[in-house]
Each structure stands twice: as C-alpha cells, then as structure tokens.
Amino acid sequence: MHPGLHNQLRPDKLAFISADGQQQTTYRQLDQQSNQTAHFLSSIGLKHRDGIAILLDNDLRFLTIAWAAQRSGLYFTPVSTFFQAVEVNYILGNCDARVLFTKQSVLDQTTLTLPPHLTVVTLDEGPNLNWADAISDFPVTPQADAREGAEMIYSSGTTGLPKGVRFDLALSPVGTVSELIAKRIAMHGVDDNTKYLSTAPLYHSAPLRYNLMVSRLGGTAVIMQKFDAEQALKLIEQHQITHSQWVPTMFNRLLALPQSARDSADLSSLQYAIHAAAPCPVDVKQAMIAWWGNILYEYYSGTESNGSTAITSEESLRHPGSVGRAFHGTLRILDDDYNILPAGAIGAVYFENGTDFSYFKDAAKTAAAKSPQGWTTLGDVGYLDDAGYLYLKDRKSFMIISGGVNIYPQEIEDLLISHEAVLDAAVFGVPDADFGEAVKAVVECNPSHKSQAPDALAQSLIAFCRANLSHIKCPKSIEFIESLPRHPTGKLYKAKLRAPYWQDHPSQII
C-alpha cells in the first residue's frame, strides 16, 4: 500500500485536492515528485533514520514531501505555523532535522534562529534553495533502498514546550503498515473509493496520518485550508465525501449554523464522520447523531499512539459520554500507587501492550509516562464501566482541588456547552483563601446571545449549573471573552487562561 502502486493503476486519479480547487495532485505527480524528493535528500547526504522538518500551511505539497520521507526511511517532523518563534526554534533545534521544507512567506512572518546544519528548501521564491528546482533533475522512479519512514510529531505544547514523539524505525519495505494503521483501515472502511474531507491543519497527527492512510489506499482527500462550518457542508455535497474527520468544537460550529443551512445540506454520501482530540459532550454528540445518523465514529488516542479506544454511534447511545473500548492495547485504571482500580473508580488511564514510544531526548518525561509495570499514559483521568467502556474525566494536570474535593473541569464544560447561550467554555481553578481553589469558567457566547447583559447571563449560567451539578462543582464566577484560545486542531490552551490568576502562586502555574 503506497502511491507507487496507484501511479501504475490510476495515474490520473486525484490523490489530493484543495478545497478551493486551486491545487490538485494526481497519483502520478505524487509518486514521481515524492521519488524525486527522496533522491534529492539522499544526494545531500541523508541516510535512513535521519530527519527532515516541514513548516508549511495546508499546501498540498506538504503531503508530497511527507511521502518522500515516508518512502526514504526518514523521520519527518511537521511544525505548526501557529507556533510562536520560540516553539519553532525549540523544535528545529531539538528534532535533529537535516532539511527544513517551508515557504519564504512563512519565514518572513516570524523570527527564527535556524541551526547551522539545517538546509532550507522553500516552495516559493526567495534566497534559499527552491524545491521544484532542487528535485527537477532527479529520477521519478523509486530509490533502490526505499524503506518505510515515520512521522516524529511534537505535542502542541498546551502545558509547556512541545514534546517530540519518536518511534523506533524497523525500516520495513515500502507499503508496510503498523498494526494500529491496519486496524484503522479495517475499522473505518478506507479503500480506493474513499473520498476524505480533511478539516484540520496537516501538521497535526490525526489529519496527517489519515491523509497518508487514504493515499496509501488510493482514495482522494479534499484539504481545507481553514475550517469553516458552512463550507465543510458544501464540500461534502460537492465532492460526495464518504469519510471525514472532526473535533468537538467543529461540531459546535456546525450545530450553531442557521437551521436553513443545516436543512439544505446534502450529506447522503457521508459514511464515516470520525472524531477525536477531546471527549465530545453528550448533548453535542447526540445532536450530531440525530442530524447525521449513526455515522459518527469516535476514538481516543494521542500523538504517542500508545493505545486507542473506539466507539460507534450505536454504542454511544447505549453508553453516553464514553470514548469506547480498547482496540489497541489493554486499558488499565491506576491509583496514585499504580494499583489497578475496579470498574467505576476514577484514576489515571494507562495502556498495556500498546505501541512503545519515547519523548525524544527526554528520558525523564518518557519515564514519567510509564508505570512500574511498563504501561503508558497520556496523562488523562477516567474510569471504566462494567463492560470495559472508558469515560474520560479530564487531564490530571487540569484537575481542581477545592476544599479537598477533586473536581474535573470536563464535566462542567460539557454542561455549559449544552446551554443555548454558550458556544464554547473553559473551566479551571483559581486561588481561593478558604478552599485552596475555586471553580471559574470562561465562556464564548453563541452569537445570538451576545447582546445579553454579562452579569445577568453569568448568574443565569451559574444557576443552570447549580440546577444540574453538585454545588461544589459549579463556577463561582464566569467571564466572557470573544473566543477561547484554541489551536486549530481543537486543543484548548487552558494554561494561558489559568496562568494570570496564579501569578502570585508560581508553584501552581502549569
């Protein structure tokens, strides 16, 4: 399974197309240009297990370059164009990449300190080596020593500098896939008939991996430059999309569309609406199933791929709030002393017998992610029910301890988002002289409710929480902002909201 096979079988078929139609990549182009790029990298001295970095927006050439590394036995590190210069500099200095693929327009927008050993190749005009010129004289046929490479992705750094996730390279023959990818292909019915809508930035693990998976199987991916809810519905109809991938905040935006826009959308081609990145609030999930039918497929995993769960729409309706049962690795819920907890008890979520990984050049963080038994965690807290379904409470680092009681923000956020006035919400702890921490909410209003008086709306939302939750879990105060600081992948930069309240308590800032 690789683009070379599809160049032979269907050379003129589109592998990738941009949402605006301005860019298109056929399987012939994908195969030939990725081969040429692989030869170029070899010509400047890159060997198996060396690395490249990709600092690009959702330009289709991103995926061609990724395939060049994937078929060369190299590591490739995608870097977010939304990262600040300090984060980009850190990744480029940490990942040991020998070549950086980017655009001069991207370099001009930020101040980077590039390592001296780094060869810069740009996709547009500028003083650096141009990609098209660099590869033009190289063969369009595969390298003799072609081997499978791997992505080395850095976490989005919501609670500190990003961590590079690295897997051992077995240097398998090109076309070999991991056990986890093989399971996903079967579970989500990916084949050469797949038409995939990619809604998120390519440098994030899920869209990058799924786009590469679709092109392994000979399908077509439609790449959005930036998510827009109404455009996404139009693209599903226009391209007869069969598969798509989302995060819960995108569902919120879709559900907030005018009813006329929702009613006029033809979604009859859609077979798989895959979602992850954060637990989906029950009300949002059920509203989407009511609208789209039983085609929502949720999974829980991470960049680390240490384990994964999955749940169908039918299962979600029977087990509301669950992210599913393990299909890769075995779930374990552990207490603070690493003892296995029974069903219903809340503890740290670990996977046994999943995929091994390490944080690059960070033995301490790698060790911290493992239990004495050798099981691994992403830092989440949750519990299992009697049938083995996992329910996530929140990140352990976001847990609020108020008056000695453990409070998990996710539960409160999910409730707030179910209110008609709320489009998005973040909940965290702030200093409290009596209880240690008090619960605070920051809310992004639904546009139709922005004219309401903030004080009155805050009191109404607090009363709503108190009517549905134990009072100790309810926000003591609510602040309204124009938009929450979310990464385009849906991850919330909660630490940025929380930090100002803890400036005089530096040991508590995360």
Buried (B, 14 or more C-beta within 10 A) or exposed (E): BBBBBBBEEBBEBBBBBBBEEEBEBBBBBBBBBBBBBBBBBBEEEBEBBBBBBBBBBBBBBBBBBBBBBBBBBBBBBBBBBBBEEBBBBBBBEBBBBBBBBBBBEBBEEBEBEBBEEBBBBBBBEBEBBBBEEBBEEBEBEBBEEBBBBBBBBBBBBBBEEBBBBBBEBEBEEBBBBBEBBEBBBEBBEBEEEBBBBBBBBBBBBBBBBBBBBBBBBBBBBBBBBEBBBBBBBBBBBEBEBBBBBBBBBBBBBBBBBEEEEBEEBEBEEBBBBBBBBBBBBBBBBBBBBEBBBEBBBBBBBBBBBBBBBBBBBEBBEEBEBBBBBBBBBEBBBBEEEBEBBEEEEBBBBBBBEBBEBBBBEBEEBBEEBBBEEEBBBBBBBBBBBEEBBBBBBBBBBBBBEBEEEEBBBBBBBBBBBBBEBBBBBBBBBBBBEEBBBBBBBBBBBBEEBBEBEEEEBBEBBBEBBEEBBEEEBBBEEBEBEEEBBBBBBBBBBBBEBBBEBBEEEEEBEB
